[in-house]
Structures are given as C-alpha cells and as structure tokens.
Amino acid sequence: MSIGKEFKTFVMRGNVIDMAVGIIIGAAFGRVVSSFVDNIVMPPLGMLIGGVDFSDLAIVLREARGELEAVTIGYGAFVQSVVDFLIIAAAIFVAIRVMNSLKRKEEEAPPASIVPSKEEALLTDIRDLLQQQANKPQL
C-alpha cells in the first residue's frame, strides 16, 4: 500500500476526525476562556485587591541598563493562566460528569419488554397446562 493511500485511510477513520474536531473546539474554547479571564474576571479582581493590573505584576530580578531590558518574573500572567486552567478544568469536569450521569441513566433503564411470538405464547400455555395437570392429585 502506498504512503498516500495509507495516510488517507488513517485520516478518514472516524476517531481521527472526531479527535481533530475536539482539538479545534478545545483551542477555540481556550481562547474564549482566556479572553473571559483577561477582560472580565481579572479587572474586577484587581480592583478589589487595590487597583492592581495582574498582567503588570512582576518581580524585577535586574533593572534595565542602557539597551538591556529588565529581567523580570511575570507572576501576574502566571496567575491569569492558573485562573484560565481552573475554569477550563471545571468546565471539562462538569461536561464529563453530565456525560457519565447520562450514561448511567441509559444503563439503568429497564430493557424494552420483548413481546413473545404467537408460537412462544402457545408453547408457554401448553407448558402451564401440563404443569397444572401434573400437580393435580390422582384419584
């Protein structure tokens, strides 16, 4: 099999396409959550803390000298990333929990009652009659 045909077979599998769709949706969801955290969550949180802009929070390791830039540890951006992660993790947790509860409900649902065919019903009646005759006391 040529590499082109093998690659086409690999790509056209259902689970590969599902995975690609999931990755694309996940990336878009990550951008939405990042925007939500950066533009909606962090500004009021910074205001409550005392007018702090988290994106500017940093520890200066070395001041800027001449053409050299300052060396800093930007822990404010790290805090924003942690908040992003927590929101995404919570959303995934809720989604998986909902899927698991739906799966449990599906498993717990009683199976559909099977209607016996006419032959089976007749055989069941014959069996029951034979058992009744066998249980009658003999004279």
C-alpha positions in Angstrom: 0.0 0.0 0.0 1.4 3.4 -0.9 2.1 6.0 1.7 -0.6 8.3 0.2 -3.3 5.6 0.4 -2.2 4.6 3.9 -2.3 8.2 5.1 -5.8 8.7 3.6 -7.1 5.5 5.3 -5.6 6.8 8.6 -7.1 10.3 8.3 -10.5 9.1 7.2 -11.1 7.0 10.3 -13.9 8.3 12.4 -11.9 8.6 15.6 -9.2 10.7 14.0 -11.8 13.1 12.6 -13.5 13.3 16.0 -10.2 14.0 17.7 -9.4 16.8 15.2 -12.8 18.4 15.8 -12.3 18.1 19.5 -8.9 19.8 19.3 -10.2 22.6 17.2 -13.2 23.2 19.6 -10.8 22.9 22.6 -8.5 25.5 21.2 -11.4 27.9 20.5 -12.8 27.3 24.0 -9.4 28.0 25.4 -9.2 31.4 23.6 -12.7 32.2 24.8 -11.8 31.4 28.4 -8.6 33.4 28.2 -10.5 36.4 26.9 -13.1 35.9 29.7 -10.4 35.8 32.4 -8.3 38.6 31.0 -11.2 41.0 30.2 -13.9 40.1 32.7 -12.6 38.3 35.7 -9.2 39.8 36.4 -10.1 43.6 36.1 -12.7 43.5 38.9 -10.5 41.2 41.0 -7.6 43.6 40.6 -9.8 46.5 41.5 -10.9 44.7 44.7 -7.3 44.0 45.6 -6.4 47.6 45.3 -6.3 48.7 41.6 -3.8 46.0 40.6 -3.4 45.0 36.9 -2.4 41.4 37.1 -0.7 41.5 33.7 1.8 44.0 35.1 2.7 42.1 38.3 6.3 41.0 38.2 9.4 40.6 40.3 12.3 42.5 38.9 15.5 40.5 39.0 17.6 43.0 37.2 16.8 46.6 36.4 17.1 47.8 32.8 20.6 49.1 32.0 21.2 51.0 28.8 20.0 48.9 25.9 19.5 45.8 28.1 15.9 45.2 29.1 14.9 44.4 32.7 14.8 40.8 33.7 11.5 40.0 35.4 9.4 37.1 36.6 5.9 37.9 35.4 3.8 36.1 38.1 0.7 38.2 37.2 0.5 36.5 33.8 1.0 33.2 35.6 -1.9 33.9 37.9 -4.1 34.6 34.9 -3.0 31.4 33.3 -3.9 29.5 36.5 -7.3 31.0 36.6 -7.7 30.1 32.9 -6.7 26.5 33.7 -9.1 26.3 36.7 -12.1 27.5 34.6 -11.3 25.1 31.7 -10.8 22.2 34.2 -14.1 22.9 35.9 -15.9 23.1 32.5 -14.4 19.7 31.5 -15.3 18.2 34.9 -18.9 19.3 34.5 -19.1 18.1 31.0 -17.7 14.6 31.9 -20.0 14.4 34.9 -23.0 15.1 32.8 -22.0 12.5 30.2 -21.4 9.9 32.9 -24.8 10.6 34.5 -26.5 10.3 31.1 -24.6 7.0 30.5 -25.7 5.7 34.0 -29.3 6.6 33.2 -29.0 4.7 29.9 -27.6 1.7 31.6 -30.1 1.7 34.4 -33.1 2.0 32.1 -35.0 -1.3 32.0 -34.7 -3.2 28.8 -37.7 -3.0 26.5 -40.1 -5.8 27.1 -39.9 -8.4 24.5 -43.3 -9.5 23.1 -43.2 -13.3 22.5 -44.3 -14.6 19.2 -47.6 -16.5 18.8 -45.7 -19.8 18.8 -43.9 -19.0 22.0 -47.1 -17.8 23.7 -48.8 -21.1 22.6 -45.9 -23.2 23.9 -46.0 -21.3 27.2 -49.7 -22.0 27.6 -49.2 -25.7 26.8 -46.4 -25.9 29.4 -48.5 -24.3 32.0 -51.4 -26.7 31.3 -49.1 -29.7 31.6 -47.7 -28.4 34.9 -51.3 -27.9 36.2 -52.2 -31.5 35.2 -49.0 -32.9 36.8 -49.9 -31.1 40.1 -53.5 -32.4 40.3 -54.0 -35.2 42.8 -54.6 -38.6 41.2 -57.9 -40.4 42.0 
